[in-house]
Amino acid sequence: MAHRSNRPLGWLLFGTGGFLVAFFLPVHVLLYGLLMPLGFVPDPGYQATLELLRAPLTRIYLFFLLTLAFFHAGYRIRDMLCDMLGVRQLDVVLAALCYGGAIAGTIAAFVLLVTVP
């Protein structure tokens, strides 16, 4: 019987995370990292931003964006290490470390988003 691979799940998280992060994260960086601090866009202020973060839909959006970003990074780092260092025989260990880091980041994002006042 042929061995079934679990790589399609990794590819799904990698592809979806790559698309969403490439599509949405630059908007956040542009707005909150450049345009608002430089005064090109009016800064809504701390309280307005906190009110936006209190909305459940915003928290769900940020949770999925961050989760998929973590898994995209984990897949990319794992493949880079295997290819650059030539340690494909350590693929299982590297996958556990990289995806373990993605899971830890996901848990941290969840905790932070839940505990925001």
C-alpha positions as CSV (number, residue, x, y, z in Angstrom):
1,M,0.0,0.0,0.0
2,A,1.3,3.4,-0.9
3,H,2.3,5.8,1.9
4,R,0.1,8.9,2.0
5,S,1.8,12.2,2.4
6,N,0.7,15.0,4.6
7,R,2.4,17.6,2.5
8,P,-0.8,18.8,0.8
9,L,-2.0,20.2,4.2
10,G,1.3,22.1,4.5
11,W,0.9,23.4,0.9
12,L,-2.7,24.5,1.7
13,L,-1.5,26.5,4.7
14,F,1.5,27.8,2.8
15,G,-0.4,29.0,-0.2
16,T,-3.4,30.5,1.7
17,G,-1.1,32.2,4.2
18,G,1.1,33.5,1.4
19,F,-1.8,35.0,-0.5
20,L,-3.5,36.6,2.4
21,V,-0.4,37.9,4.0
22,A,0.9,39.3,0.7
23,F,-2.5,40.9,0.1
24,F,-3.5,42.3,3.4
25,L,-0.4,42.8,5.6
26,P,1.1,45.5,3.4
27,V,-2.0,47.6,3.9
28,H,-1.6,47.4,7.6
29,V,2.1,48.3,7.5
30,L,1.4,51.1,5.0
31,L,-1.4,52.6,7.1
32,Y,-0.1,52.1,10.7
33,G,3.6,52.1,9.9
34,L,4.0,54.9,7.4
35,L,0.9,57.0,6.4
36,M,-0.4,57.7,9.9
37,P,2.9,58.5,11.6
38,L,3.9,60.8,8.8
39,G,0.6,62.6,8.9
40,F,-0.7,61.7,5.4
41,V,-3.7,59.9,6.9
42,P,-5.4,61.2,10.0
43,D,-4.5,59.1,13.0
44,P,-7.8,57.8,14.6
45,G,-6.1,57.7,18.0
46,Y,-5.6,55.0,20.6
47,Q,-9.2,54.8,21.8
48,A,-10.6,54.5,18.3
49,T,-8.1,51.8,17.4
50,L,-8.8,49.9,20.7
51,E,-12.6,50.1,19.9
52,L,-11.9,48.6,16.5
53,L,-9.9,45.8,18.1
54,R,-12.7,45.1,20.5
55,A,-15.0,44.2,17.6
56,P,-15.3,40.4,17.3
57,L,-15.0,40.5,13.5
58,T,-11.7,42.4,13.8
59,R,-10.3,39.9,16.3
60,I,-11.3,36.9,14.0
61,Y,-9.7,38.6,11.0
62,L,-6.4,39.3,12.9
63,F,-6.4,35.8,14.3
64,F,-6.7,34.2,10.9
65,L,-4.2,36.6,9.3
66,L,-1.6,36.0,11.9
67,T,-2.2,32.2,12.1
68,L,-1.8,31.8,8.3
69,A,1.3,34.1,8.4
70,F,2.9,31.9,11.0
71,F,2.2,28.7,9.1
72,H,3.4,30.3,5.8
73,A,6.6,31.3,7.5
74,G,7.1,27.9,9.1
75,Y,6.7,26.1,5.8
76,R,9.1,28.5,4.1
77,I,11.7,28.3,6.8
78,R,11.6,24.5,6.9
79,D,12.1,24.2,3.1
80,M,14.8,26.8,3.1
81,L,16.7,25.0,5.9
82,C,16.4,21.6,4.2
83,D,17.5,23.0,0.8
84,M,20.3,25.4,1.9
85,L,21.8,23.1,4.5
86,G,21.2,19.9,2.6
87,V,19.6,18.2,5.6
88,R,16.5,16.7,4.0
89,Q,17.0,13.7,6.3
90,L,16.1,16.0,9.2
91,D,12.9,17.1,7.5
92,V,10.6,15.6,10.2
93,V,12.6,17.3,13.0
94,L,12.6,20.6,11.2
95,A,8.9,20.3,10.4
96,A,8.2,19.7,14.1
97,L,10.2,22.8,15.1
98,C,8.9,25.1,12.4
99,Y,5.3,24.0,12.8
100,G,5.6,23.9,16.5
101,G,6.7,27.6,16.4
102,A,3.7,28.3,14.2
103,I,1.4,26.7,16.7
104,A,3.1,28.6,19.5
105,G,2.6,31.9,17.6
106,T,-1.0,31.0,17.0
107,I,-1.6,30.3,20.7
108,A,0.1,33.6,21.6
109,A,-2.0,35.5,19.1
110,F,-5.1,33.9,20.4
111,V,-4.2,34.7,24.0
112,L,-3.3,38.3,23.2
113,L,-6.5,38.9,21.1
114,V,-8.7,37.4,23.8
115,T,-7.1,39.4,26.7
116,V,-7.2,42.8,25.0
117,P,-9.4,44.9,27.2
